[in-house]
Amino acid sequence: MRHVSDDERRARMGVRHALAPSFRVDSPEAATRAMTVLHATESATVYLSCWARVRSLDAADVDRALYDQRSLVKQLAMRRTLFTFPRDLLPAAWSSASARVANTERARMSKDVVKAGLTLDGNEWLDRARSEVLTLLADAPEGLSAVEIRQAVPMIDVKVGGSAGEIWSAPRVLTHLGATADIMRGTNTARFPVSRPLWTLTRHWLDDAPADLESADLKPVDLKPGDGYREIVRRWLYTFGPGTEDDIVWWLGSTKTVVRAALAELDAVAVSLDGGGTGWLLPDDVAEVSDPGPWVALLPVLDPTIMGWKDRDFYLGPHRNQLFDTRGNAGTTAWVDGRVVGCWIQDETGVVHVRLLESVPASTRRSLDAEAARLTEWLGGVRIGTGYVSPAMKGMPTALAID
């Protein structure tokens, strides 16, 4: 059995994730494809994940891809998380991960509205709510805000107690419509880094995109669930492989049965990992990846690199508890050659500072500081707010560089 060491896994990260300088890419689309998808829970993450991987980037370049050409599209999918997808991967998500989320959401919402006394038939209530929203948006090709939709569809202008103790309202219906690929987050009415989207019908958003892109006449029924999962797993293996079965199950938000079927259909190759685990690679990707040379990176909260695996010891070392909040969400991170050594923050003036969790050579510290200066210049005084603050970001002492 081929063995892939932790050192090689970190080398693959620098190459495949477009983080080593000589492997950076030329566009937001290429950066997104390199990572399979980008996390989009916070709007700024998409921009900063691209900044770290694209040789020369303006925020306007990301806006162009998201809102003008629509070559990148936001879609709720794996683990009920919002991602930015390459346009051609959407059908795979719609038929698999997004459909799974939609089914789970339907079951929960239907139960909740009955418990709240809004109806005796939760499925009928949700179908009617969805129909009213879709009818409204059919006459609004430019899209409407969530507030405008709620005001125009009184039946969803309610607050419902959820089974997990949360309170949900109209946006939960929009979330379900997004998961079923009926509607999408369209034009952003706010400027970077704030997200304030208009909701629009999927057919309006994609069919009106430039004609030189692939046809947008894609429906969830175009692929069977297994076909969709297989394509997503294929791309994940190229980006993150080798990964374990547990890594893929966690990232995909699915089951071992689904993952094992995809691995079998892809003829994935088992490899041994440091620590005794078994990882998987695509059959045409078993050759050793050369070391890309030294590199550093400053990545945003929930960047796909830090969130790519369930087993993260080979790049987190002893720092896991300092880099994630209590819900398992990653904060900002500072990387050296495929290992996380700290995080980064902004001060009140918008200047980026690196906070180290371990000592590094003085030359490495200078490289990290240079990257912080580059990010400071790119942000131009814009401060990035976040709901995902790790213990390290809250004020861990900075380790000194060593000679």
Secondary structure by P-SEA (a helix, b strand, c coil): cccccaaaaaaaaaaaaccccccccccaaaaaaaacccccccaaaaaaaaaaccccccaaaaaaaccccccbbbbbccccbbbbccccaaaaaaacaaaaaaaaaaaaaaaaaaaacccccaaaaaaaaaaaaaaaaccccccccaaaaaaacccccbbbbccccccccaaaaaaaaaaacccccccccccccccbbbbbbaaaaaaaccccccccccccccccaaaaaaaaaaaaaaacccccaaaaaaaacccaaaaaaaaaaacbbbbbcccbbbbbbccccccccccccccccccccccccccccccccccccccccccccccccccccccccccccccccccccbbbbbbbcccccaaaaaaaaaaaaaaaaaaccbbbbbccccccccccbbbbbcc
